[in-house]
Amino acid sequence: MNNAIPTARFALGEVVRHRLLDFRGVIFDVDPEFANSDEWYESIPEDMRPAKNQPFYHLLAENEETSYIAYVSQQNLVADDDEEEIVHPAIASIFDGFEAGRYHLRPERRH
């Protein structure tokens, strides 16, 4: 049995869309596998609960009503190709430019 952790499909600064829910966001961090609380995980309806052994992404997210931070499994994300910027108050503190549908990390945020 192969227990290898899947490779992250999306990169920091990439704009993505949730596969099932109506929101999109820009990735600002990636966990190689689930790293949130059991309470958070259990709050997801069982029929929608993703596997834990996959990358999970931290997003500066937006929907029609508001902006927020989301934590989403790789299986529930798809690339967003509308090339519109995300409206979120924290973007300027993490990213310093938007070009060709993706954000560029501020120099002090790169490792």
C-alpha positions in Angstrom: 0.0 0.0 0.0 1.3 3.4 -0.9 1.1 5.9 1.9 2.9 8.8 0.1 1.3 12.2 0.6 0.0 13.5 -2.8 1.9 16.4 -4.3 0.3 19.9 -4.1 -1.5 20.6 -7.4 -1.8 24.3 -6.8 0.8 26.9 -5.9 1.0 30.0 -3.7 -0.6 33.0 -5.5 -2.8 30.8 -7.7 -6.5 31.8 -7.9 -8.8 28.8 -7.4 -12.5 28.1 -7.1 -14.3 25.7 -4.8 -15.6 22.7 -6.7 -18.9 22.5 -4.8 -19.5 25.8 -3.0 -19.8 29.3 -4.6 -16.5 31.0 -3.7 -13.0 31.6 -5.0 -9.7 32.7 -3.5 -6.0 33.0 -3.7 -3.7 30.5 -2.1 -1.4 31.9 0.6 -0.3 28.7 2.4 -0.4 24.9 1.9 -0.4 22.1 4.4 0.9 18.8 2.9 -2.0 17.0 4.7 -4.9 18.0 7.0 -3.6 20.2 9.8 -6.7 21.8 11.3 -8.8 20.8 14.4 -10.9 17.7 14.7 -13.8 20.0 15.6 -13.4 21.8 12.3 -13.2 18.5 10.4 -16.3 17.1 12.2 -18.3 20.2 11.4 -18.2 19.3 7.7 -21.3 17.3 6.7 -20.2 13.7 6.5 -21.2 13.3 2.8 -18.9 16.3 1.9 -16.0 15.5 4.3 -12.7 15.2 2.4 -10.0 12.7 3.0 -7.3 14.0 5.4 -4.3 12.6 3.5 -4.1 15.2 0.8 -2.9 18.8 0.6 -5.1 21.4 2.2 -4.9 25.1 1.1 -5.3 28.3 3.1 -7.2 30.8 0.9 -8.0 34.5 1.0 -11.5 33.9 -0.2 -14.5 35.8 -1.4 -18.0 35.2 -2.3 -20.9 37.5 -3.4 -21.4 38.8 0.2 -18.0 38.9 2.0 -14.3 38.0 2.2 -12.8 35.6 4.6 -10.1 32.9 5.1 -11.0 29.4 4.0 -9.2 26.0 4.5 -10.0 23.7 1.6 -8.9 20.2 0.5 -7.2 19.7 -2.8 -10.0 17.5 -4.0 -12.5 20.4 -3.6 -10.5 23.0 -5.6 -10.3 23.7 -9.3 -8.3 26.3 -11.2 -10.1 29.6 -11.7 -9.7 30.9 -15.2 -11.7 34.2 -15.2 -8.5 36.2 -14.4 -10.3 38.7 -12.1 -8.6 39.8 -8.9 -9.8 38.6 -5.5 -11.2 41.3 -3.2 -9.8 40.7 0.2 -8.3 43.1 2.8 -5.2 40.9 3.5 -4.0 40.6 -0.1 -1.7 43.6 0.0 0.1 42.3 3.1 1.0 39.0 1.4 1.1 39.7 -2.3 2.5 42.7 -4.2 1.1 42.2 -7.7 -1.4 40.4 -9.9 -0.5 39.3 -13.4 -1.8 36.7 -15.8 -4.3 35.4 -13.4 -2.0 34.9 -10.4 -0.6 36.9 -7.5 3.1 37.4 -6.7 4.3 36.9 -3.1 5.9 40.0 -1.5 9.7 39.5 -1.4 9.8 39.2 2.4 7.2 36.3 2.2 9.3 34.1 -0.1 11.4 31.4 1.4 
